[in-house]
Amino acid sequence: MNKFRLVQLNNPYELEKLGISVFKNLDFEDLRGSLKVLFEGSIDTDEKFISYKSSSSLPNVSRGLHYQSSPYHQKKIINVSQGSILDVVYNVKDEQQTMYMVELKSSDNLSIEIPGGFAHGFLSLDEVKFNYICFGEYSENHETTFNVFPSIANLLNLSKPIMSTKDSSFPEISVALEC
């Protein structure tokens, strides 16, 4: 079994060292209500397929760690609008096989851009609402799942995560926590 390294980050802005952009959200309120700008800015002009998705998860649910190989890389912009998650990213070209984990909370008021060469997934710490925009078409034939969340839950003394049948069908990958 391959052994991957897992590095705990102190805050979401440390993801910028990996080439992952972090954006402070903008909130506007008036008598009509409120507007939350999750992401506003330039994006690659060669991206043709875009999907915006929202999900909700019960506590201790894992989703991912998913990756799509070329030519079906997917760039994602993610946001936690309710609750908190342990977010995990992995640059599949990293020869040291280092995954990065950081807690993201809705109170952080952040959106994060994950480049196409990264695998991504999360473990919900409580009831979560999660939003994401995918740039690039989904291709099941080009998707790989890194089944790391049972190992992460074990390292953190959490219950075994609730996983989809698809995600749990992949072999479990062991990770070791580095501080």
N, C-alpha and C positions, 0 to 999 in steps of 0.2 A: 504494500500500500504506500503510495506517495505521501510524504510528510510536507505539508505547507506551513509557512510561518504566518502568524497573525500578529499584527502590531496595533496596539490600542492607541488611538490619537486622543489628545486632550480637548480638541475643539474642532468643529467643522472646517475652519479656515486653514487648518494644516493640510487639508486635501489639495490646496493650491500648489503645494510642493510637487504633486504628482501630475500637474497639468490639468487638474479638474477645477473648473471655475466655480466660485461661490458668489451668489448675488444676494444682497440685502433686499428684502421685499419692501414695497411701498404700500402704505395704507392710507386711504383717503376716506374721511367721514364727513357727511353733511346731513341736512334734515331728511334727505331721501333714503339714507342708509350708508353703506360703505362699499368701497372698491378695493380689492387687493390685486396689485400688479405682481404676478409671480415671476415673470421674466419679460424683459423688453430690451431688445438690442439686435445687432446684426447676427445673422446666421448664414451658414454656407449656402451659396446660391445653387449648388449642384444637388441639393437635397430635393427630391421630387415627392416622396411619400412621407406624410406627417400624420401621426395619430396622437390625440390628446386623450388620456385615460385617467380615471379616478377609481380607487378601490377602497374598500373598508376591510379591516381585519380584526378579529377578536384577539385578546391577549395570547401571546405565545405561538402565533402563526408565523411560519417562515415562507417567504416567496423568493425564488431564485436560489442560487446565484447563477444567472443566465448570461450567455455570451453567444453572439452570432458571428460566424467566420465570414471573411470576404467572399463574395462581393455584397454580403448582406449585413455588414456592420450596422449597428443602431446606436446613434448618439441619443442620450436621454437628458431631459431636464426634469428633476424630481422636486417634490415639495411635500412636507408632512403638514396637513392642515388641521389635524386633531391627533393628540396623543404623542407617543414617542416610540422610536425604533432604534435598533442597532443596525446601522447601515454598513454594508460590506462591499468593497470594491477590490478588483484584482485586475491588474494589467497583464493580460495573457502572454505578453512578450517578456515579462520579468523573469530572467533566468534564475533568480533566487526564490521564486515562487512565494512572494510576500503579498499577503492580503492585508487590507487596512479596514479597521472597524472603528466607527465613531457613533456616538449617540446623537440622534437628531430629534429635536422636540418641536412641536408646533410653536411654542413660545420663542424659539430661536428666530422665527420669521425669516427663513432663508429658502432660496431655491438653489439647486446644485446642478451643474451641467457635467454629465459623465460622457467622455469621448467614446467613439465607436470601438476602440481596441480594448475596452474594459468589460469584464463580467461584473454584474451587479445583482444584489439581492438584499433582503432585510429580514429581521426578526422583530415582530411587534412586542413591545414591552407592556402595552395596555391596549385599550380599544383605539384603533387608528383609522384615520382617513388619509389616504395617500394619493397624490396627483402626479401624473407624469405625461410628458410629451415625448414621443419617439419620432426620430428623424431617420427614415429608412424602413423598408418593408419587412414584415415578419416572415421568416422562412424556417419552418420546423426542420427541414433537411439540413440547415446550416447552424442549428442551435446545439449548444453544449450546456449541460448543467453540471456545476460543481456542487456536490452534495456535502456541504460543510456545516450546516446548521445543527445537526445532532452533536457534532464534536464541539462547536462553539458553546452550545447550551451546557454540555457536560463541563467544559472548562470554567464556565461562569456559575456553576451550581444552579442552573435553571432546569425546569422540567423539559422532557423531550419535546421538541417543537411539533406542532401540527403542520403537516406538509401535504401538498397535493400528491396524488398517486403518481403523476408524471415525475415530479421532483424526487420523490422517495425511491423511484425505480432505478436511479443512478447509484453507482457504488459510493459508499460514504468515504469522505476524504478527511483524514486526521489533520488537525491544526495544533500548533503549539503557541501559546501566548508569550509575546515578548513585551517588556515594558520599556 
